[in-house]
């Protein structure tokens, strides 16, 4: 039987495809119908019917799976006798089951993503700080500055350890972040002071050109009660407000030392000498 006559070709038992216009043997145009499809076409349907199409097998449209057909289309096939009612019902149930599984997966993925996003507020600033430190370490190695290399290596190891701890808590699906709102909360005061000592080993002229880590900033150290050292002494900055603050601190230290040693050198002169040694001479503008 031919459902649509294939264009004959002289000399061979075959034909030319109506779509790709390729000459192929007749076997490339044959396809079998199911018993239900045969009965739908008006045949007895006692055995599978073979038809010859005008399209070759490569160009024949693929049959749509029953799982992807709408309920209306399935009802039409059932009424035409192409698909049994039981098969149509099973296709609908299978599709609904797959849809429920898909929704459950998306819901579980949303819950996991919500938990991970909760930690992103802590992890993102840490990643940004780590990039800055890695860039500083790159420049330090280029300049072969051992003080900066020691600082960046120490700081990078500390940041990486904190990052791994955050990822571990996140992957274990802990109940939220709790009271952790900043990655610096996971660093102890002793670790901050140790990093601060390494930072202070860098010459002041070099520290002026560097960006101070947020972990040893004056604001954070005051928040956690770490060792208080003025930013002017840490970074070598000589702004007016910082200079006045450092001057008062040094004058007070000079007075205490003068009282202990009972030296004949005036306090103000002694303080001026200290200020000159630190590059903070109050007489210079």
C-alpha positions in Angstrom: 0.0 0.0 0.0 1.1 3.6 -0.7 -0.2 6.3 1.6 1.2 8.9 -0.9 2.7 7.7 -4.1 6.5 7.9 -4.2 8.0 9.3 -7.4 9.2 6.3 -9.4 12.7 6.1 -10.8 13.5 4.1 -13.9 16.0 1.3 -13.6 15.9 0.9 -9.8 13.3 -0.3 -7.3 13.1 2.9 -5.4 12.1 6.5 -5.6 12.9 10.1 -5.0 12.1 11.7 -1.6 9.7 14.5 -1.9 11.5 16.5 0.7 15.3 16.0 0.3 15.0 14.9 -3.4 17.4 12.1 -2.8 17.2 8.8 -4.7 16.9 5.9 -2.3 15.8 2.3 -2.5 12.1 1.5 -1.8 13.0 0.1 1.7 13.9 3.6 2.8 10.3 4.7 2.2 8.5 1.9 4.0 7.1 2.1 7.5 4.8 0.0 9.6 1.5 1.0 11.2 0.2 -0.3 14.4 -2.9 -2.4 14.5 -4.9 0.5 15.9 -3.6 2.8 13.2 -4.6 0.2 10.5 -8.1 0.0 11.9 -8.3 3.8 12.0 -7.6 3.8 8.3 -10.5 1.3 7.7 -8.6 -1.9 7.5 -9.3 -5.0 9.5 -6.1 -4.6 11.5 -5.4 -8.3 12.0 -1.7 -7.8 11.3 0.7 -4.8 11.1 0.2 -2.9 7.9 3.2 -1.7 5.9 2.9 1.5 3.9 5.2 3.4 1.5 5.5 7.0 2.2 6.6 9.8 -0.1 9.2 10.8 2.4 12.3 8.7 3.3 12.9 7.5 6.8 15.3 10.4 7.5 12.6 13.0 6.5 9.5 11.3 7.9 8.1 13.3 10.9 8.7 11.7 14.2 5.6 10.5 16.1 4.7 12.5 19.1 4.9 10.6 22.3 1.5 10.1 24.1 3.1 11.7 27.3 3.4 15.0 25.4 -0.1 15.0 24.0 -2.8 17.1 25.5 -5.9 15.5 27.1 -8.0 16.8 24.3 -5.8 15.2 21.7 -5.7 11.9 23.6 -9.5 11.9 23.8 -9.7 12.4 20.0 -7.3 9.4 19.5 -9.4 7.3 21.8 -12.6 8.2 20.0 -11.0 7.4 16.6 -9.9 4.0 18.0 -6.2 4.8 17.5 -5.3 4.6 21.2 -7.1 2.5 23.8 -8.6 4.2 26.8 -6.2 2.4 29.2 -3.2 3.6 27.3 -4.4 7.2 27.3 -5.1 7.1 31.1 -1.7 5.7 31.8 -0.1 8.4 29.6 -1.9 11.1 31.6 -1.0 9.5 35.0 2.7 9.2 33.9 2.7 12.9 32.8 1.2 14.0 36.1 3.7 11.9 38.1 6.6 13.4 36.2 5.2 16.9 36.7 5.0 16.4 40.5 8.6 15.0 40.6 9.7 18.1 38.7 8.0 20.5 41.1 9.4 18.7 44.1 12.9 18.9 42.6 12.5 22.7 41.9 11.2 23.2 45.5 14.1 21.4 47.0 16.6 23.3 44.8 14.9 26.6 45.8 15.4 25.7 49.5 19.0 24.9 49.0 19.6 28.0 46.9 17.9 30.1 49.6 20.2 28.7 52.2 23.3 29.3 50.0 22.1 32.9 49.2 21.9 33.5 53.0 25.6 32.8 53.3 26.5 34.8 50.2 26.1 38.0 52.2 29.0 36.8 54.3 31.0 35.0 51.6 31.0 37.7 48.9 32.9 40.4 50.9 35.4 37.7 51.9 36.0 36.8 48.3 36.5 40.5 47.4 39.0 40.9 50.2 40.9 37.8 49.1 41.2 39.1 45.6 42.7 42.4 46.9 45.2 40.5 49.0 46.2 38.2 46.1 46.8 41.2 43.9 49.0 42.8 46.7 50.9 39.5 46.9 51.5 39.5 43.2 53.0 43.0 43.3 55.0 42.2 46.3 56.6 39.2 44.6 57.3 41.3 41.5 59.1 43.8 43.7 60.7 41.1 45.8 59.5 42.8 49.0 59.9 40.2 51.8 57.8 42.3 54.3 54.8 42.6 52.0 55.2 38.9 50.9 55.1 37.8 54.5 52.0 39.9 55.2 50.1 38.9 52.1 50.9 35.2 52.6 49.8 35.3 56.2 46.6 37.2 55.4 45.7 34.9 52.4 46.1 31.8 54.5 43.8 33.3 57.1 41.2 34.3 54.6 41.2 30.9 52.9 40.7 29.1 56.2 37.7 31.3 57.0 36.3 30.8 53.5 36.5 27.0 53.9 34.8 27.2 57.3 32.0 29.2 55.8 31.6 26.8 52.9 31.5 23.9 55.3 28.7 25.4 57.3 26.8 26.2 54.2 27.2 22.7 52.7 26.1 21.1 55.9 22.9 23.0 55.7 23.2 24.6 59.0 20.1 26.4 60.3 20.9 29.8 58.7 23.7 32.1 59.6 22.6 32.7 63.1 24.2 35.8 64.5 27.0 35.7 61.9 26.6 38.9 59.8 30.3 39.4 58.9 33.0 37.0 58.0 35.4 38.8 60.4 33.3 37.4 63.3 34.9 34.0 62.6 38.4 35.4 63.3 39.7 35.5 66.8 41.2 38.5 68.5 44.6 36.7 68.7 44.6 36.1 65.0 43.8 39.8 64.4 46.6 40.9 66.6 49.0 38.4 64.9 48.2 39.9 61.5 48.5 43.4 62.9 52.0 42.6 64.0 53.0 41.4 60.5 51.4 44.5 59.0 53.4 46.8 61.3 56.7 45.1 60.2 56.2 46.7 56.8 58.1 50.0 56.5 55.8 53.1 56.9 56.7 54.4 53.5 55.4 51.2 51.9 52.3 51.0 54.1 51.2 54.5 52.9 50.8 53.1 49.3 49.0 49.9 50.4 45.4 49.3 51.2 44.9 48.2 54.8 43.0 45.0 55.3 39.5 45.3 56.6 40.3 42.8 59.3 42.8 45.1 61.0 41.0 48.3 60.4 40.7 50.6 63.4 36.9 50.4 63.3 36.9 46.6 63.4 39.6 46.4 66.0 37.6 48.8 68.2 34.5 46.7 67.7 36.1 43.4 68.9 38.3 45.0 71.5 41.6 44.2 69.8 44.9 46.0 70.4 44.3 49.7 69.7 46.9 51.4 67.5 46.1 54.6 65.7 45.8 54.5 62.0 48.4 57.3 61.7 51.0 55.1 63.3 49.8 52.0 61.3 49.7 53.6 57.8 52.1 56.6 58.3 49.3 59.1 57.4 49.9 62.6 58.7 46.5 64.2 58.4 45.7 67.0 60.7 43.2 65.1 62.9 45.4 62.0 63.2 48.5 64.1 63.7 46.9 65.9 66.6 45.7 62.7 68.2 49.2 61.1 67.9 50.8 64.2 69.3 48.7 64.1 72.4 49.4 60.4 72.9 53.2 61.0 72.5 53.2 64.0 74.8 51.4 62.0 77.5 53.9 59.2 77.1 56.8 61.6 77.2 55.5 63.2 80.4 55.2 59.8 82.1 58.7 58.8 81.0 60.0 62.2 82.2 58.5 61.7 85.6 60.0 58.2 85.9 63.5 59.1 84.8 63.5 62.5 86.5 65.6 63.8 83.7 66.6 67.5 83.3 65.4 67.5 79.7 62.1 69.5 79.4 59.1 67.5 78.6 58.1 69.5 75.6 61.6 69.2 74.0 61.6 65.4 74.7 58.2 65.1 73.1 59.4 67.2 70.1 62.3 64.8 69.6 59.9 61.9 69.6 57.7 63.6 67.1 60.6 64.3 64.8 61.7 60.7 64.9 58.3 59.7 63.8 58.1 62.4 61.1 55.3 64.2 63.0 57.0 67.4 64.0 54.2 69.8 65.2 56.2 72.8 64.1 56.0 71.7 60.4 52.8 72.2 58.4 
